[in-house]
Amino acid sequence: MPGQEKIRVLIVDDIAETRETVRRLLQFDTTIEVLGGAQSGMEAIAQCEQLKPDVVLMDINMPDMNGIEATEAIRKKTPYTQIIILSVQDDPGYYRKAMLAGARDFISKPPMIDELTAAIHRAGAMAQEEKNKAVQVYATSGRTGPLPYSSIPMVLGKIIVIYSPKGGTGCTTIATNLASALQAENSNVALVDASLLYGDVPVFLNEQPKNSIIDLSVRADDLDPETVAASLIQPKTVSYKILAPPPSPDLVDRVNGDQLVKLLTLMRQSFQYIIIDTSSYLSDVVQSALSTSDIIILITTPDIASIKNCSQFLNLADMSGIERDRIVFVLNRFDRNMHIDPAKVGNRLNQVVNLTIPMDEAYVIRSINKGVPIFIENRTHPVSMSIQKLASMVKEKIIKQDDNAYTQAGLK
């Protein structure tokens, strides 16, 4: 189209012949402009800061810094730049690491020209969309002066995982109510039931879904954000959308962690908040959700077994590189008569209990049986008021994370 802005591409590969081959493949597409090439991860990072490409075609195996490490560094410095990984390593593990590092796509070498150009056009459109979003955020932020074009922070949806290492602690109740509280503030919210074997989100909302995560997972490689968003279910009792678990146990194995990461990557582009309800078992899917999350809401109840399991999870989180400041620690079903001191629990686990949710088992069960979250039915109920506090904590933590991103990008 006349006047269409070209997609600016940087090619990164340690083999000069490969860089030239890719450049020749792209020269016939007049909407793509190849800015140049880099032969190492460090050189790629420097050129991204200087040239500000929309898309980087990144090799994984390089001598000084591998492509996944370079991807993570580039995304921190120029977050709107979209990375497409090109690799001979046809391994799902590489795909997951690439997506977690911030890559937009993953293509096996040697790439087919149609596949490569289609991926570049998708990534280029995403880069432009993120630039536009960032300009809008900057314009309404109260800051003055021109937007620093070289470092535009990404404006993508946040992933909030509800997790407890012990079953029966109320994760689904908290997930369905927190989604209601966030949705009530004119946010666009989705709730994913990642408890694949015994997920109850549809039951809690009195919904009998016709489709589930299975319908998307089997096509995860071919989907776009609009298709994923349109495939989610709109329950009658709430305003947010849900992604239901598999309809039967024999289908659970058809969903894996890599597929979930792909779906969440797409959902980030359509929803402001993506809440994930999980099982206590650290399956591949649950671990992927935790690794991808911006915030983890860790749930315990005032009993020794639950507190012990949370202690073990926190130790595991430390070993796995999950930062403690991503965790909001919640003591659910709190009853002062049980003589459990939240402060002592926090001291024992070296993790402050950020919030207590009061015990009211009869009211909670009644709301579940009605299929209407307590927050919707009665916002003045003590449980609802605690959920509202939790929503505020989540937003405050997200604002802090975003402010840190602005600071790193030089916008504050």
Steps between C-alpha positions, in 0.01 A plus 500: 500500500631850414637680804507187714777510758757229438576232756859558615686169545836408650655158420711338772712193421865419556534360146528771232369270227181435698443873554539561128265214410228638727552851361453370146183321601355826628613737223195429283254617767480876454336546842808366680820701547809309614702740715805278517644201680675408822729204556473472878254555783693799638512661158126440457425679828713799399345522153147479639570802720643689204275391210173441689372210284140387510598134461817301572566163338708331768715187484527299823853359477759779510846509660482789749136499609226265384193633324269448797724708729528766229123499455444565869752785500353663189147480635611684814675776306259542205185316613286568193752318276362158409736202486459204265727210588656306210659174608590149390407391854149360450447447871188607699729591789671764288163637395389545860826667602475732200140598580582562866792719391256708296525357147201552270543191281720196445585368152716200411793538262510519208187718491248486218463846344121512544524393865776750571335801338165419662669487841677831434174668402328373816790615715521834319132565564553416868797739522292782352210425732728512803647830386149644466396372843813642659436841342145498641623403847772764489253767382270436797776453759559868573854489360614778268727508200538252214475127559852347500455291187795274573350351816124456487371272775261228397138528607382141523257320726618373836487133601388433857531142622294375796692213658503289813724198559214339692160419353177632645628840610254705293700588188201482266283711730771765515563480124135545400450786747827678420409490130167666591674770705747586222230487231285740707761772444443507125785262435502225240543174693534133409504205741686186391426172677839327491394235750458268207389183675255634759445863400183652643489854364202424269316329789560799730341722234210266420628453147506196272761594240476372145870549435814487711875549502527185285344682204777760512799295613492269198521809272728713717759550225248636251292734717493878531390716796159575352417131445604408854299782657193414291525133604470572871168445676283781633316366808156639576578588862820704452641760260842343444581213265626154589709228341361168627700186583472183287152345514628155598809356676616305195568828315723658764824367347424686177589831667862577591692791644632623166148529362386693806789746462402557136137564593594735783735691270208561266255579781732770636418697186123497562452507878627736767501224761524125446427311822605134513344254743734206559517162666726432799701244303797664325425357157671619183204731437502648852877554491466679166228723644718587801803570280299727270319690776543862596345439842448182702226503764610230742213363709522333839243421768551509879604137539844347545492286184418794272759727663763225475428450130528875437836500675621225268368683195676822599827310534442348158417844358832633631687217330302549178572871475145617576543838666330539836377848406278343233309315774192623685456274801137450609368326810153376405220391737655698784325463835637687802367225726752257349784695664709504182701822484558612138811692606653187651416301188675765291806499725523124492485488120701820444209625289265766632131404504363784288132431553257292703162392364248424775331166549133478397462148367120501485482820295776388264333165435168672436657731242668204327172312483331806350780545245543866598827624657462664840656820367214539253226396739602709801795739482467599865550144623834462686624248243416741216676785678811283538486413129481872419814553710668217310409662168650828621820320608527336159461834322751670729756227439443522124539879507826457689621245242405734215665797671820296528474423127455872425801583717716241323381638166592855603144634502503598868 
